[in-house]
C-alpha cells in the first residue's frame, strides 16, 4: 500500500501560546484516529534550528536556518489505499494543527 508524507512548514504555523494546548489535543486526536484506523506509520514535530547537515565525507555543520530557508515543522507518514485517502487525513491534520499541510507520495523501495 502507498505511503504518503503529510507535512507543514514551520513558518506557516502561527498559534499563540494560549492556543497551543488545544492544538496539541486536536493533533493528538487525529494521531489516535489514524492509529485506530491502522494507517499511522510515524510522525512528530521538529524543533527549530536543531538540524545538522552531514556531508558525503561525514563532515558536519549546523543548519538550516529558518530565516533563510523553509523548515519542516512537523510531519506524519500514513499508509493508505490512495491519494484521496491521504488527502482526507491531511485535511484532518490541517484542521487540528490550524495550518495548511503538504502531501507527497513516498517512493516505493523494495528493500524496505
Secondary structure, DSSP 8 states (H G I E B T S, - for coil): --EEEEEEEGGG----HHHHHHHHHHHHHHHHHHHHHT-EEEEEE--TT--EEE-TTS-EEE---TTTS--EEEEEEEE-SSHHHHHHHHHHHHHHHTS--EEEE----TT-
